[in-house]
Amino acid sequence: MILWKTSSVLLTLVFFYAAKRFNKKRPSLLFSPAILAPIGLILFLLFAGIPYQVYSEATSLISEMMSVVTVAFAIPLYRNWSVLMAHRRMILTSLATGSLIAIIAGVSTTMLVGLGKEAAISVIPRSITLPIAVSVTEAIGGLPTMTAVFGMLTSFAGVFLAPKIIKRMRLRHPVSIGLMYGMGAHALGMVKAFERGETEGSSATLAVIAGAMITVVWAFTLLPVIMSWLAV
């Protein structure tokens, strides 16, 4: 059992490392480790005939370590707290506006393309980190699996479009760049923001945390209005 768990963790790390090396040679959203590594692992499990549940239990250590990693993000946030507080009005206004636009745009788009009422409700919390988004969608009557898909697509799109937006809009301020990454691409955005600098990463971390709380407030405040609109 110990050998199987060790082998499973090492296998996961090998796939991630290989995907990261490939992504350096061919930088693209399609070749992101967040996409390539899971695809590689899925194909391996299928060919090897290993049930996902067995693999998931063997690699539970990686999932448990996510909590430690999340807490570690608080260190640079603390170091740059004074800088972030100096821009608190801009940060709160930006996050509140961005969250509201994300909800309206998401619900409107799902209805326009005819995905239905459940999809429209499930897309409401797509712009916040997945663990919170899934809890919110369960509370408001959406489908957690659909929210997870919407959330991942949003995250991938945010990481892909962010450099283009930064270049086109000529963004230079580290706080603005970090807020965009955090609100637009959640956890993946935080990683990309930290690659740019500690202030950018701290801003992205704050955006993920504060943005989630703001989105929860918007979701429950706007839910009656959205439900009335969907009933028409």
C-alpha positions as a Markdown table, in Angstrom:
| # | Residue | x | y | z |
|---|---|---|---|---|
| 1 | Met | 0.0 | 0.0 | 0.0 |
| 2 | Ile | 2.8 | 2.4 | 0.9 |
| 3 | Leu | 4.6 | 1.5 | -2.3 |
| 4 | Trp | 1.5 | 2.1 | -4.4 |
| 5 | Lys | 0.8 | 5.5 | -2.8 |
| 6 | Thr | 4.5 | 6.6 | -3.2 |
| 7 | Ser | 4.4 | 5.5 | -6.9 |
| 8 | Ser | 1.2 | 7.3 | -7.5 |
| 9 | Val | 2.5 | 10.6 | -6.1 |
| 10 | Leu | 5.7 | 10.2 | -8.0 |
| 11 | Leu | 3.8 | 9.5 | -11.2 |
| 12 | Thr | 1.7 | 12.6 | -10.8 |
| 13 | Leu | 4.8 | 14.7 | -10.2 |
| 14 | Val | 6.5 | 13.2 | -13.3 |
| 15 | Phe | 3.5 | 14.0 | -15.5 |
| 16 | Phe | 3.4 | 17.6 | -14.1 |
| 17 | Tyr | 7.1 | 18.1 | -14.6 |
| 18 | Ala | 7.0 | 16.8 | -18.2 |
| 19 | Ala | 4.0 | 19.0 | -18.9 |
| 20 | Lys | 5.8 | 22.0 | -17.5 |
| 21 | Arg | 8.9 | 21.3 | -19.6 |
| 22 | Phe | 6.8 | 20.9 | -22.7 |
| 23 | Asn | 5.0 | 24.2 | -21.9 |
| 24 | Lys | 8.3 | 26.0 | -21.7 |
| 25 | Lys | 9.1 | 24.9 | -25.3 |
| 26 | Arg | 5.6 | 25.6 | -26.6 |
| 27 | Pro | 4.1 | 28.3 | -24.4 |
| 28 | Ser | 0.3 | 28.2 | -24.9 |
| 29 | Leu | -2.9 | 27.9 | -23.0 |
| 30 | Leu | -3.5 | 24.5 | -24.7 |
| 31 | Phe | -0.2 | 23.2 | -23.6 |
| 32 | Ser | -0.5 | 24.5 | -20.0 |
| 33 | Pro | 0.5 | 22.0 | -17.3 |
| 34 | Ala | -3.0 | 22.4 | -15.8 |
| 35 | Ile | -4.4 | 20.9 | -19.0 |
| 36 | Leu | -1.6 | 18.5 | -20.2 |
| 37 | Ala | -0.9 | 16.8 | -16.9 |
| 38 | Pro | -4.5 | 15.8 | -16.2 |
| 39 | Ile | -5.0 | 14.6 | -19.8 |
| 40 | Gly | -1.8 | 12.5 | -19.5 |
| 41 | Leu | -2.9 | 11.0 | -16.2 |
| 42 | Ile | -6.4 | 10.2 | -17.5 |
| 43 | Leu | -4.9 | 8.4 | -20.5 |
| 44 | Phe | -2.5 | 6.5 | -18.3 |
| 45 | Leu | -5.3 | 5.4 | -16.0 |
| 46 | Leu | -7.5 | 4.3 | -18.9 |
| 47 | Phe | -4.7 | 2.3 | -20.6 |
| 48 | Ala | -3.6 | 0.8 | -17.2 |
| 49 | Gly | -7.1 | 0.0 | -16.2 |
| 50 | Ile | -6.8 | 1.8 | -12.9 |
| 51 | Pro | -10.0 | 3.2 | -11.4 |
| 52 | Tyr | -9.9 | 6.9 | -10.6 |
| 53 | Gln | -11.1 | 6.2 | -7.1 |
| 54 | Val | -8.1 | 4.1 | -6.4 |
| 55 | Tyr | -5.7 | 6.7 | -7.8 |
| 56 | Ser | -7.5 | 9.5 | -5.9 |
| 57 | Glu | -7.1 | 7.7 | -2.6 |
| 58 | Ala | -3.4 | 7.0 | -3.3 |
| 59 | Thr | -2.7 | 10.6 | -4.1 |
| 60 | Ser | -4.8 | 12.1 | -1.3 |
| 61 | Leu | -1.6 | 13.6 | 0.2 |
| 62 | Ile | -1.4 | 16.0 | -2.7 |
| 63 | Ser | -4.9 | 17.2 | -2.1 |
| 64 | Glu | -4.2 | 17.6 | 1.6 |
| 65 | Met | -1.1 | 19.7 | 0.8 |
| 66 | Met | -3.3 | 22.2 | -1.0 |
| 67 | Ser | -4.4 | 23.6 | 2.3 |
| 68 | Val | -0.8 | 24.2 | 3.3 |
| 69 | Val | -0.1 | 25.9 | 0.0 |
| 70 | Thr | -3.2 | 28.1 | 0.4 |
| 71 | Val | -2.1 | 29.2 | 3.8 |
| 72 | Ala | 1.4 | 30.0 | 2.5 |
| 73 | Phe | -0.1 | 32.6 | 0.2 |
| 74 | Ala | -0.9 | 34.7 | 3.3 |
| 75 | Ile | 2.9 | 35.4 | 3.9 |
| 76 | Pro | 3.4 | 37.7 | 0.9 |
| 77 | Leu | -0.1 | 39.1 | 1.5 |
| 78 | Tyr | 1.0 | 40.2 | 5.0 |
| 79 | Arg | 4.3 | 41.6 | 3.7 |
| 80 | Asn | 2.5 | 43.8 | 1.2 |
| 81 | Trp | -0.5 | 44.6 | 3.4 |
| 82 | Ser | 0.4 | 48.3 | 3.7 |
| 83 | Val | 0.6 | 48.7 | 0.0 |
| 84 | Leu | -2.7 | 47.0 | -0.6 |
| 85 | Met | -4.4 | 49.1 | 2.1 |
| 86 | Ala | -3.2 | 52.3 | 0.5 |
| 87 | His | -5.3 | 51.3 | -2.5 |
| 88 | Arg | -8.2 | 49.8 | -0.6 |
| 89 | Arg | -10.9 | 52.0 | -2.2 |
| 90 | Met | -9.8 | 51.2 | -5.7 |
| 91 | Ile | -9.5 | 47.5 | -4.8 |
| 92 | Leu | -13.0 | 47.2 | -3.3 |
| 93 | Thr | -14.6 | 49.2 | -6.1 |
| 94 | Ser | -12.8 | 47.2 | -8.8 |
| 95 | Leu | -13.7 | 43.8 | -7.2 |
| 96 | Ala | -17.3 | 44.8 | -6.6 |
| 97 | Thr | -17.7 | 46.0 | -10.2 |
| 98 | Gly | -15.9 | 43.1 | -11.7 |
| 99 | Ser | -17.9 | 40.6 | -9.7 |
| 100 | Leu | -21.2 | 42.2 | -10.7 |
| 101 | Ile | -20.3 | 42.3 | -14.4 |
| 102 | Ala | -19.1 | 38.7 | -14.3 |
| 103 | Ile | -22.5 | 37.6 | -12.9 |
| 104 | Ile | -24.6 | 39.6 | -15.3 |
| 105 | Ala | -22.4 | 38.6 | -18.3 |
| 106 | Gly | -22.5 | 34.9 | -17.3 |
| 107 | Val | -26.2 | 34.6 | -16.7 |
| 108 | Ser | -27.0 | 36.6 | -19.9 |
| 109 | Thr | -24.7 | 34.5 | -22.1 |
| 110 | Thr | -26.0 | 31.2 | -20.8 |
| 111 | Met | -29.6 | 32.3 | -21.5 |
| 112 | Leu | -28.8 | 33.8 | -24.9 |
| 113 | Val | -27.2 | 30.5 | -26.1 |
| 114 | Gly | -30.1 | 28.5 | -24.6 |
| 115 | Leu | -28.3 | 26.5 | -22.0 |
| 116 | Gly | -31.3 | 26.7 | -19.6 |
| 117 | Lys | -32.2 | 27.8 | -16.1 |
| 118 | Glu | -29.9 | 25.4 | -14.3 |
| 119 | Ala | -26.9 | 26.6 | -16.3 |
| 120 | Ala | -27.7 | 30.2 | -15.7 |
| 121 | Ile | -27.8 | 29.7 | -11.9 |
| 122 | Ser | -24.7 | 27.5 | -11.9 |
| 123 | Val | -22.7 | 30.2 | -13.8 |
| 124 | Ile | -23.3 | 32.8 | -11.1 |
| 125 | Pro | -20.3 | 32.0 | -8.9 |
| 126 | Arg | -18.0 | 31.0 | -11.7 |
| 127 | Ser | -15.5 | 33.8 | -11.0 |
| 128 | Ile | -14.5 | 32.7 | -7.6 |
| 129 | Thr | -12.3 | 29.9 | -6.4 |
| 130 | Leu | -13.8 | 26.5 | -6.9 |
| 131 | Pro | -14.3 | 25.2 | -3.3 |
| 132 | Ile | -16.4 | 28.3 | -2.5 |
| 133 | Ala | -18.1 | 28.4 | -5.9 |
| 134 | Val | -19.3 | 24.9 | -5.5 |
| 135 | Ser | -20.7 | 25.6 | -2.0 |
| 136 | Val | -22.5 | 28.8 | -3.3 |
| 137 | Thr | -24.0 | 27.0 | -6.3 |
| 138 | Glu | -25.4 | 24.3 | -4.0 |
| 139 | Ala | -27.0 | 26.9 | -1.8 |
| 140 | Ile | -28.7 | 28.7 | -4.6 |
| 141 | Gly | -29.9 | 25.6 | -6.5 |
| 142 | Gly | -27.3 | 25.2 | -9.2 |
| 143 | Leu | -25.3 | 22.2 | -10.4 |
| 144 | Pro | -21.9 | 21.9 | -8.7 |
| 145 | Thr | -20.4 | 19.9 | -11.7 |
| 146 | Met | -21.5 | 22.6 | -14.1 |
| 147 | Thr | -20.1 | 25.3 | -11.9 |
| 148 | Ala | -16.8 | 23.5 | -11.8 |
| 149 | Val | -16.7 | 23.4 | -15.6 |
| 150 | Phe | -17.6 | 27.1 | -15.9 |
| 151 | Gly | -15.0 | 27.9 | -13.2 |
| 152 | Met | -12.2 | 26.0 | -14.9 |
| 153 | Leu | -13.0 | 27.5 | -18.3 |
| 154 | Thr | -13.0 | 31.0 | -16.7 |
| 155 | Ser | -9.7 | 30.3 | -15.1 |
| 156 | Phe | -8.0 | 29.1 | -18.3 |
| 157 | Ala | -9.4 | 31.9 | -20.3 |
| 158 | Gly | -8.3 | 34.5 | -17.7 |
| 159 | Val | -4.7 | 33.1 | -17.7 |
| 160 | Phe | -4.7 | 33.1 | -21.5 |
| 161 | Leu | -6.1 | 36.6 | -22.1 |
| 162 | Ala | -4.4 | 38.4 | -19.2 |
| 163 | Pro | -1.0 | 39.0 | -20.9 |
| 164 | Lys | -2.8 | 40.2 | -24.0 |
| 165 | Ile | -5.0 | 42.6 | -22.0 |
| 166 | Ile | -1.9 | 43.9 | -20.0 |
| 167 | Lys | -0.1 | 44.6 | -23.3 |
| 168 | Arg | -3.1 | 46.2 | -25.1 |
| 169 | Met | -4.2 | 48.3 | -22.1 |
| 170 | Arg | -0.6 | 49.1 | -21.2 |
| 171 | Leu | -1.1 | 48.2 | -17.6 |
| 172 | Arg | 1.9 | 48.9 | -15.4 |
| 173 | His | 0.7 | 49.1 | -11.8 |
| 174 | Pro | 1.4 | 45.8 | -10.0 |
| 175 | Val | -1.8 | 46.0 | -7.9 |
| 176 | Ser | -4.0 | 46.4 | -11.0 |
| 177 | Ile | -2.3 | 43.5 | -12.7 |
| 178 | Gly | -2.7 | 41.3 | -9.6 |
| 179 | Leu | -6.3 | 42.2 | -9.1 |
| 180 | Met | -7.0 | 41.3 | -12.8 |
| 181 | Tyr | -5.3 | 37.9 | -12.4 |
| 182 | Gly | -7.0 | 37.1 | -9.1 |
| 183 | Met | -10.5 | 38.1 | -10.1 |
| 184 | Gly | -10.2 | 36.8 | -13.6 |
| 185 | Ala | -8.4 | 33.5 | -13.1 |
| 186 | His | -8.6 | 32.5 | -9.4 |
| 187 | Ala | -5.9 | 30.1 | -8.2 |
| 188 | Leu | -4.2 | 29.8 | -11.6 |
| 189 | Gly | -4.2 | 33.6 | -11.8 |
| 190 | Met | -2.5 | 33.8 | -8.4 |
| 191 | Val | 0.3 | 31.5 | -9.6 |
| 192 | Lys | 0.8 | 33.6 | -12.8 |
| 193 | Ala | 0.7 | 36.8 | -10.8 |
| 194 | Phe | 3.4 | 35.6 | -8.4 |
| 195 | Glu | 5.5 | 34.9 | -11.4 |
| 196 | Arg | 5.4 | 38.6 | -12.2 |
| 197 | Gly | 6.2 | 39.8 | -8.7 |
| 198 | Glu | 5.3 | 39.6 | -5.0 |
| 199 | Thr | 3.1 | 42.7 | -5.1 |
| 200 | Glu | 1.2 | 41.3 | -8.1 |
| 201 | Gly | 0.8 | 37.9 | -6.3 |
| 202 | Ser | -0.4 | 39.5 | -3.1 |
| 203 | Ser | -2.9 | 41.6 | -4.9 |
| 204 | Ala | -4.2 | 38.5 | -6.7 |
| 205 | Thr | -4.5 | 36.6 | -3.4 |
| 206 | Leu | -6.5 | 39.5 | -1.9 |
| 207 | Ala | -8.7 | 39.5 | -5.1 |
| 208 | Val | -9.4 | 35.8 | -4.7 |
| 209 | Ile | -10.3 | 36.1 | -1.0 |
| 210 | Ala | -12.2 | 39.4 | -1.1 |
| 211 | Gly | -13.7 | 38.7 | -4.6 |
| 212 | Ala | -15.2 | 35.5 | -3.3 |
| 213 | Met | -16.9 | 37.2 | -0.3 |
| 214 | Ile | -18.2 | 40.0 | -2.6 |
| 215 | Thr | -19.5 | 37.5 | -5.1 |
| 216 | Val | -21.3 | 35.6 | -2.4 |
| 217 | Val | -23.1 | 38.8 | -1.3 |
| 218 | Trp | -24.0 | 39.7 | -5.0 |
| 219 | Ala | -25.2 | 36.1 | -5.6 |
| 220 | Phe | -27.7 | 36.1 | -2.8 |
| 221 | Thr | -28.7 | 39.7 | -3.3 |
| 222 | Leu | -29.3 | 39.3 | -7.1 |
| 223 | Leu | -30.8 | 35.8 | -6.9 |
| 224 | Pro | -34.4 | 36.9 | -6.6 |
| 225 | Val | -34.0 | 39.3 | -9.5 |
| 226 | Ile | -32.3 | 36.6 | -11.6 |
| 227 | Met | -34.9 | 34.0 | -10.8 |
| 228 | Ser | -37.7 | 36.4 | -11.8 |
| 229 | Trp | -35.9 | 37.1 | -15.0 |
| 230 | Leu | -35.5 | 33.4 | -15.8 |
| 231 | Ala | -39.2 | 32.8 | -15.1 |
| 232 | Val | -40.3 | 35.2 | -17.8 |
